[in-house]
Amino acid sequence: MRKYLVVSTSGDPDSRSRKMGRAAYGVLTEKKAPCEWLDLCELDLPLCDAAQCYEHPATQKVNAAIQNADGIIVAAPVYNYDVSASAKNMIELTGSAWEDKIVGFLCAAGGMSSYMSVMAYANSLMLDFRCVIIPRFVYATGSAFADGELKDPKVVERIGHVSAELVRFTEALRG
């Protein structure tokens, strides 16, 4: 049976991208897909120093979670026209654990101008680790949220589509 992972990469416990990731995790668990939730905010993940960082217990936990997953959804905030530094740091710390994974994205940003910001991150995964990137991803701005909750039904629906695509792609490519 295929295994799935949803990773929240925000350092903010009230992050919008985290709420999007939780919604995807909910969709996957409702569909009885074996899924794990990994929240970088709950870990003391070190910055990649290309030395001792790989031995850190948090790095090993993240590395194992990625290694054990067949399909991964990355929920990331967008800051300054790019995915968060914590998301990039995660790749630098875990490297080859990403090889041949199916990957989808959920991004939260302040405005629509950063819509394509996930592409450099996706290209890195494709070129360095031969990941298959789901061509549909969710990008939501603050208008999708009200009272601290995800309220936009179109965004919720799109999260459902990305979650379903993760399963479909993973089953098709691993089957």
Buried (B, 14 or more C-beta within 10 A) or exposed (E): EBBBBBBBBBBEEEBBBBBBBBBBBBBBBEEEBEBBBBBBBEBEBBEBEEEEBBEBEBBEBBBEBBBEBBBBBBBBBBBEEBBBEBBBBBBBBBBEBBEEBBBBBBBBBEEEEBBEBBBEBBEBBBEEBEBBBBEEBBBBBEEBBEEEEBEBEEBBEBBBBBBBBBBEBBBEEEE
